[in-house]
């Protein structure tokens, strides 16, 4: 099982980006999933989570601006980021519990860099 994160880039303050996290492999499904981020010189922090049933939670700093969603058919989790601020600049990582052939495991994507700058 591999998680592939994508969608990062350079965006101006106030702009939007959508990150994707796709699980690759046969006969698998994503259960719960999370997005984390790590800004330069700071510890990694949890940003958002989504349960297998679609319930979502967010860190206070992104509430109302970020939306986590999932496409079960595509085995993909998204993070829609709007009204971006310079303090959102970080490498974003996805983490998911993936079930394959009756066995569940926690996996991490490789990270995708988001830079918010004018």
trRosetta pair geometry for C-beta under 8 A, 3 or more apart (Angstrom, degrees):
i j d omega theta_ij theta_ji phi_ij phi_ji
1 23 6.2 -16 -165 -166 98 100
1 24 7.3 152 -155 73 49 53
1 25 4.6 -67 -101 -14 59 157
1 28 6.0 127 -107 -111 112 159
1 98 5.0 163 -168 98 155 151
1 100 5.8 -163 -63 -20 122 147
1 105 6.9 159 44 67 143 119
1 107 5.6 -114 114 -66 115 157
2 23 7.2 154 80 -153 43 51
2 24 4.9 -13 61 52 94 102
2 25 6.7 140 18 -41 68 101
2 107 7.4 -167 -136 -179 21 142
3 21 5.7 -1 -175 -176 105 96
3 22 7.2 155 -154 76 54 38
3 23 5.6 -26 -97 -95 71 67
3 24 7.9 179 -85 13 23 76
3 94 5.7 -139 163 90 134 110
3 95 7.8 152 69 -109 175 25
3 96 6.1 149 -97 26 138 112
3 98 7.7 -160 -64 -41 102 137
3 107 5.0 150 -18 124 117 114
3 108 6.4 -135 52 128 134 18
3 109 3.9 -96 117 -73 107 78
3 110 7.8 178 92 -12 80 65
4 21 7.1 162 77 -153 43 47
4 22 5.0 -19 58 60 96 91
4 23 8.0 177 16 -82 75 20
4 24 6.4 39 -9 -15 114 115
4 109 6.2 119 -133 -135 4 107
4 110 7.3 -2 -129 13 49 104
5 8 7.8 41 139 -21 101 107
5 19 6.5 -5 -167 -178 94 107
5 20 7.0 162 -150 87 47 52
5 21 5.0 -12 -97 -101 75 80
5 92 6.8 -162 177 102 143 86
5 93 6.7 -121 -39 -135 164 39
5 94 5.0 165 -85 7 113 108
5 109 3.6 103 -27 146 105 147
5 110 6.1 -152 34 50 100 65
5 111 6.2 57 65 -56 142 3
5 112 4.4 -137 130 -21 106 108
6 19 7.1 161 84 -156 38 63
6 20 5.1 -13 61 59 86 98
6 21 8.0 168 20 -79 64 39
6 22 7.7 -5 14 6 108 104
6 112 5.7 150 -118 -94 17 145
7 17 6.1 133 153 168 96 99
7 18 5.5 -91 -162 99 141 54
7 19 4.1 180 74 -114 132 43
7 20 5.1 122 -32 8 128 78
7 112 6.0 66 53 143 64 161
8 17 6.9 47 -124 171 36 150
8 19 6.5 28 -59 -102 68 100
8 91 7.8 -12 -109 -134 161 55
8 92 6.4 173 -82 32 116 108
8 112 3.5 177 -16 151 119 94
8 113 4.7 132 147 66 150 40
8 114 4.7 -114 -140 -64 95 65
8 115 7.9 77 172 -1 100 69
9 17 6.4 178 45 -118 93 132
9 113 7.8 96 -62 91 19 75
9 114 7.0 6 43 -118 38 58
9 115 7.3 -83 135 37 31 84
10 115 4.7 -21 -106 74 70 109
10 117 6.6 -47 -156 44 96 98
11 15 3.9 -143 172 88 109 138
11 16 7.1 -140 -163 53 152 20
11 17 5.5 -133 -34 -47 152 110
11 84 5.7 64 100 57 126 156
11 114 7.3 -23 19 -165 109 87
11 115 7.3 149 24 83 62 57
11 116 5.7 -26 75 -108 84 68
12 15 4.8 102 60 -26 67 123
12 84 8.0 128 94 73 37 113
12 116 7.3 55 167 -161 12 68
12 117 7.2 -64 -112 86 47 34
12 118 5.4 59 -141 -101 91 65
13 84 6.3 -135 -135 96 42 76
13 85 6.0 33 -137 -125 96 39
13 86 6.0 -34 -84 -45 112 78
13 116 5.8 84 -82 168 61 104
13 117 7.6 27 -36 -114 82 8
13 118 5.9 -38 8 -53 100 98
14 83 6.1 -22 -134 -135 47 50
14 84 6.7 -54 23 51 11 68
15 84 5.3 -29 66 34 67 118
15 116 7.4 -172 48 -130 101 91
16 80 7.2 -6 -169 -177 110 80
16 81 6.2 164 -152 92 60 61
16 82 4.6 -8 -103 -106 104 66
16 83 7.7 23 -78 -13 80 38
16 84 6.7 173 -87 -19 31 106
17 81 5.0 0 59 58 79 110
17 84 6.8 43 7 -59 97 144
17 114 6.2 -172 61 -126 160 115
18 78 5.9 -13 -175 -168 100 112
18 79 7.1 164 -157 81 53 48
18 80 5.0 -14 -109 -105 90 66
18 81 7.1 -177 -85 20 38 72
19 35 7.1 107 85 -123 142 137
19 78 6.6 149 81 -160 57 56
19 79 4.3 1 54 53 108 99
19 81 7.0 46 -7 -11 98 112
19 92 5.7 -79 -108 105 163 148
19 94 7.6 179 140 -55 121 111
19 112 6.0 165 -134 68 110 138
19 114 7.6 -68 -68 -62 120 124
20 76 5.8 -19 -166 -170 98 117
20 77 7.6 142 -160 79 49 46
20 78 5.6 -22 -102 -103 63 75
21 33 6.9 165 86 -172 140 136
21 35 7.5 -161 -28 -88 141 90
21 76 6.5 149 76 -158 49 63
21 77 4.5 -16 60 61 108 92
21 78 7.4 -166 19 -75 77 30
21 79 7.8 50 -12 -10 107 97
21 94 3.3 82 -111 -63 149 177
21 96 6.8 157 134 -31 132 126
21 109 5.4 -114 -135 -45 102 149
22 74 7.0 -66 -124 148 100 94
22 75 6.4 78 -161 101 67 84
22 76 4.5 -20 -98 -101 75 94
23 28 5.9 -117 135 112 127 134
23 30 5.5 170 -7 -65 145 105
23 75 4.3 -93 56 157 98 115
23 76 7.3 -154 13 -77 71 45
23 96 6.5 -97 -69 80 122 150
23 98 5.5 160 -140 -110 147 134
23 107 7.5 106 -118 72 103 145
24 75 7.7 150 -72 101 32 136
25 28 4.9 52 87 -11 107 140
25 98 7.8 86 48 161 136 144
25 100 6.2 -33 122 -108 135 147
26 100 7.7 95 85 -151 54 115
27 100 5.8 101 101 -153 81 79
27 101 5.8 64 112 -59 129 75
28 75 6.4 64 94 -124 97 145
28 98 5.4 6 -175 177 121 107
28 99 6.5 156 -156 82 67 48
28 100 4.0 -27 -98 -88 92 97
29 72 7.0 13 -149 -160 98 94
29 75 6.8 -128 -125 -105 39 98
29 98 7.1 163 81 -156 35 65
29 99 5.2 -14 61 59 86 97
29 100 7.8 165 19 -74 57 57
30 33 5.7 6 173 -53 124 119
30 52 7.9 -177 117 -108 63 77
30 70 6.8 -145 87 -150 132 130
30 72 7.2 -142 49 -120 93 67
30 75 5.6 134 -17 -152 106 71
30 77 6.5 -142 152 -43 164 107
30 96 5.0 -41 -144 -179 106 136
30 97 7.3 112 -165 75 60 54
30 98 5.6 -37 -102 -102 59 75
30 99 7.9 173 -96 18 11 76
31 51 8.0 -35 161 -172 72 54
31 52 4.6 -40 -159 -75 65 112
31 96 7.3 146 53 177 63 83
31 97 4.2 -38 59 90 113 105
31 98 7.1 -162 10 -88 82 22
31 99 5.9 77 -37 -21 106 106
31 104 6.6 5 -6 -135 141 125
32 49 6.5 6 -180 -176 104 105
32 50 6.8 176 -153 89 62 50
32 51 5.3 -27 -105 -125 93 47
32 52 5.9 -66 -58 -38 63 75
32 96 7.1 -176 98 -148 47 62
32 97 5.1 39 49 25 79 114
33 49 6.9 170 91 -151 44 62
33 50 5.4 -4 58 55 88 92
33 68 7.6 -170 94 179 101 127
33 70 6.8 135 30 -89 136 122
33 77 4.3 -131 118 -79 162 163
33 94 6.5 -8 -175 -172 108 100
33 95 6.8 159 -159 87 60 51
33 96 4.0 -13 -108 -104 90 93
33 97 7.4 -133 -71 23 54 65
34 46 6.2 -52 -174 -143 128 96
34 47 7.6 132 175 50 81 72
34 48 6.8 167 -153 89 59 47
34 49 4.5 -22 -100 -99 82 84
34 50 7.8 -178 -79 19 41 63
34 94 7.1 155 84 -158 51 54
34 95 4.5 -11 60 62 99 100
34 96 7.2 -174 22 -75 62 51
35 46 7.9 110 86 -164 49 56
35 47 4.5 -49 101 65 94 117
35 48 4.9 17 42 50 105 89
35 49 7.7 -155 21 -72 64 45
35 68 6.4 -160 1 -100 118 120
35 77 7.7 -161 -54 128 95 122
35 79 4.8 48 -66 -73 163 144
35 92 6.0 -8 -171 -173 105 104
35 93 7.1 150 -158 80 55 45
35 94 5.7 -32 -100 -100 68 66
35 95 7.6 175 -86 21 21 77
36 44 5.2 31 161 175 127 106
36 45 6.4 169 -159 86 82 33
36 46 5.4 -49 -104 -102 84 44
36 47 5.9 166 -114 0 24 92
36 92 7.2 157 84 -157 44 55
36 93 4.7 -17 64 63 95 98
36 94 7.8 171 22 -90 74 19
36 95 6.3 38 -6 -8 111 117
37 44 7.0 173 91 -150 26 67
37 45 6.1 -20 62 60 74 81
37 47 5.3 61 -4 -50 102 128
37 88 7.8 -49 177 -167 170 61
37 90 3.8 75 173 111 111 145
37 91 6.7 159 -154 79 67 41
37 92 4.8 -27 -97 -100 90 66
37 93 7.0 172 -86 17 35 74
37 114 7.7 -48 -130 37 125 120
38 42 6.5 -176 -165 84 62 82
38 43 7.0 -85 -127 150 91 25
38 44 4.2 -42 -78 -94 104 72
38 45 7.3 145 -87 12 52 66
38 90 5.6 154 70 -169 30 106
38 91 5.3 -16 59 57 89 92
38 93 7.2 30 -4 -7 101 114
38 111 7.9 -41 34 -127 110 129
39 42 4.3 26 66 36 92 127
39 87 7.6 -31 -100 -169 152 61
39 89 6.2 81 -127 94 98 71
39 90 4.2 -68 -75 -94 64 98
40 89 7.7 -19 2 120 97 106
40 90 7.8 -147 -15 -111 59 60
42 45 7.4 -27 138 -20 117 108
42 90 7.9 -61 61 -112 120 113
44 93 7.2 -18 -145 28 126 133
45 59 6.7 45 148 -84 113 163
46 49 7.2 -10 -177 -43 116 103
46 59 6.2 148 99 -57 74 114
47 58 7.1 -20 159 -147 57 71
47 59 5.5 -75 -136 9 37 117
47 62 6.0 33 -166 10 89 155
47 66 6.9 -49 164 114 109 169
47 79 7.3 37 110 -138 134 145
47 92 7.3 -26 2 -134 157 98
48 56 6.5 -4 -175 -170 102 101
48 57 6.7 170 -152 87 57 51
48 58 4.9 -10 -103 -105 88 72
48 59 7.1 -96 -60 3 58 77
48 62 6.8 -84 -56 88 105 140
48 66 5.9 -134 -51 121 141 128
48 68 4.2 174 139 -40 133 131
48 79 6.3 146 50 -119 138 109
49 56 6.7 168 86 -148 51 56
49 57 5.1 2 51 52 95 95
49 68 7.0 161 81 75 8 170
50 54 6.5 -20 -173 -144 102 32
50 55 7.0 160 -153 80 55 41
50 56 4.9 -17 -98 -96 78 83
50 68 4.7 -151 -45 125 114 121
50 69 7.1 134 -96 -110 158 14
50 70 5.6 -179 119 -31 150 116
50 77 6.5 178 44 -140 133 117
51 54 6.6 -38 69 30 80 21
51 55 4.4 16 24 49 120 90
51 56 7.6 -136 7 -66 76 40
54 70 6.9 -133 -106 38 73 113
56 67 7.6 31 155 -159 169 60
56 68 5.0 166 -135 62 126 104
56 69 7.9 -40 -73 -76 141 49
58 62 5.3 -120 -178 81 117 95
58 63 4.7 148 94 -82 131 73
58 66 6.2 155 -131 72 131 107
58 68 7.5 177 -80 -4 92 110
59 62 5.6 62 67 20 84 99
59 63 7.5 -136 92 -35 38 84
60 63 5.7 -38 -148 -2 38 119
61 87 7.6 -93 179 115 133 125
62 65 5.3 -106 -166 63 61 102
62 66 4.1 -2 165 11 119 123
62 81 7.7 -61 -152 -125 119 89
62 88 7.6 95 -98 -108 103 109
63 66 7.7 -52 -80 41 19 84
65 81 6.8 22 141 -158 91 62
65 82 5.4 -146 -167 71 67 73
65 83 4.6 -103 -129 61 109 108
65 84 7.5 139 173 -75 127 41
66 79 6.1 -12 -168 -174 110 92
66 80 6.7 154 -158 83 54 56
66 81 5.1 -11 -106 -105 88 67
66 82 7.3 -180 -80 25 40 68
67 79 7.4 159 79 -157 43 46
67 80 4.4 -6 57 56 95 108
67 82 7.9 23 1 3 97 106
68 77 6.8 -3 -171 180 94 101
68 78 6.9 161 -154 85 47 57
68 79 5.5 -16 -99 -102 73 72
68 80 7.9 -161 -73 22 25 72
69 77 7.3 168 88 -158 40 59
69 78 4.9 -10 61 57 87 105
69 80 7.0 24 7 -7 111 107
70 76 7.0 165 -154 92 60 50
70 77 4.9 -25 -102 -106 84 71
70 78 7.1 -172 -81 16 33 77
71 74 4.1 17 110 35 119 109
71 75 7.7 -40 93 17 77 18
71 76 4.9 5 53 60 103 94
71 77 7.9 -162 23 -78 66 30
71 78 7.4 53 -10 -18 96 109
72 75 7.1 27 -167 -76 36 45
77 94 6.2 151 73 -149 121 134
77 96 6.5 174 -5 -82 142 129
79 92 7.0 -135 61 177 153 146
79 94 7.9 -159 -19 -87 120 101
81 84 5.7 55 143 -80 108 101
81 88 6.8 140 -172 -179 136 149
81 114 7.4 26 56 -144 166 155
84 88 5.0 -106 -157 51 84 149
84 114 7.7 -130 -144 168 139 122
84 116 4.6 -151 145 -111 115 134
85 88 5.1 113 59 -11 68 99
85 116 6.2 86 102 123 23 157
86 89 6.0 -17 180 -14 53 114
86 116 5.1 -153 -105 100 37 103
86 117 6.5 72 -119 -88 93 57
87 116 7.8 -35 34 64 30 133
88 114 6.4 -53 133 119 92 128
88 116 5.1 61 64 -8 96 145
89 114 6.3 -151 -129 105 43 76
89 115 5.3 34 -131 -130 104 47
89 116 5.0 -129 -61 29 85 82
89 117 7.1 48 -83 -45 134 89
90 113 7.8 -146 116 -143 31 58
90 114 6.1 7 57 56 58 97
91 111 4.4 13 169 -174 113 122
91 112 7.0 153 -160 70 69 24
91 113 5.1 -36 -102 -95 75 68
91 114 7.5 157 -103 18 24 71
92 111 6.6 146 72 -152 37 64
92 112 5.4 -27 62 63 92 79
92 113 7.6 164 14 -99 75 17
92 114 5.6 40 -16 -7 115 117
93 108 6.0 -8 178 -165 118 101
93 109 5.8 176 -160 65 65 87
93 110 7.8 -139 -122 96 86 14
93 111 4.8 -32 -83 -90 84 76
94 108 7.2 153 86 -156 52 51
94 109 4.2 44 50 7 91 128
95 106 6.6 8 -179 -175 97 97
95 107 7.1 173 -151 87 55 44
95 108 5.2 -18 -100 -101 80 71
95 109 7.4 -119 -63 9 42 79
96 106 7.4 175 91 -147 31 57
96 107 5.8 -18 62 59 77 89
97 104 5.6 15 177 -177 100 111
97 105 7.2 175 -149 88 62 24
97 106 5.5 -34 -94 -92 68 69
97 107 7.9 143 -103 15 22 75
98 104 7.0 164 83 -147 35 63
98 105 6.1 -23 60 63 82 74
98 106 7.9 137 15 -108 74 21
98 107 5.5 -4 7 10 121 124
99 102 7.4 2 -178 -122 96 7
99 103 7.0 164 -152 82 62 32
99 104 4.6 -30 -94 -91 79 81
100 103 6.2 -28 70 62 66 81
100 105 7.8 -34 25 21 99 102
109 112 7.6 -21 130 -19 128 91
